[in-house]
Amino acid sequence: MKKSKRIKKSNSWKIKQHRDQFFKKSKTLGYRSRASFKLIELNKKYKFLKRNTNLLDLGSFPGGWSQVASQIIRAGRIMSIDIKNMEPIKDVRFFKGDILSNETKSAVIKYFKSNLDVILSDMAADTTGNKSLDSIRTNQLCADVINFSKETLKPKGVLVSKIFMGEDFLEVKNLAKSAFNKVNFFKPESSRKESKETYLHCEILKTL
């Protein structure tokens, strides 16, 4: 019975994917993920990717956001981090590790030499089937990224991170506002309508 339900759910997901214009477009254009279009839309709105940007992509697997960034950034540095192995992308340094580890933070600081312009995070917690719990766990990741950015981002830097609308949304929003001078929210058209996700765009760290 459980196996039958899993098969139906899997088939339903496949049907949705093939009807999805952004999924089709990602295949046509050779992007690694339909999520690539989310970054394209975010950058069109806020214009944080430039030729000489130094950029860190957290939770980068399978590489859709790093791929888009590498097409714009030609004179800057790009580092991607994930606990999963990622297929190489030209001019992108990949580091396998946990963003919360001291080893990862040290690698980031050493690579960018305190000159990190942009941090991106499209991370979401693995789903459990409990939407409320999934939202809380993903927003905790967002909070971790905000705290990580305070230690690694340059003063006028930019942070873009996924956040879910849920019971702890205000808590994470307030954390962002305590760390940055400018905080905005944007849900790209390429985000699925049924998804609770939106994106946090922050710039200019507050000085202590």
Secondary structure, 3 states (H helix, E strand, C coil): CHHHHHHHHHHHHHHHHHHCHHHHHHHHHCCCCCCHHHHHHHHHHHCCCCCCCCEEEECCCCCHHHHHHHHHCCCCCEEEEECCCCCCCCCCEEEECCCCCHHHHHHHHHHHCCCCCEEEECCCCCCCCCHHHHHHHHHHHHHHHHHHHHHHCCCCCEEEEEEECCCCHHHHHHHHHHHEEEEEEECCCCCCCCCCEEEEEEEEECCC
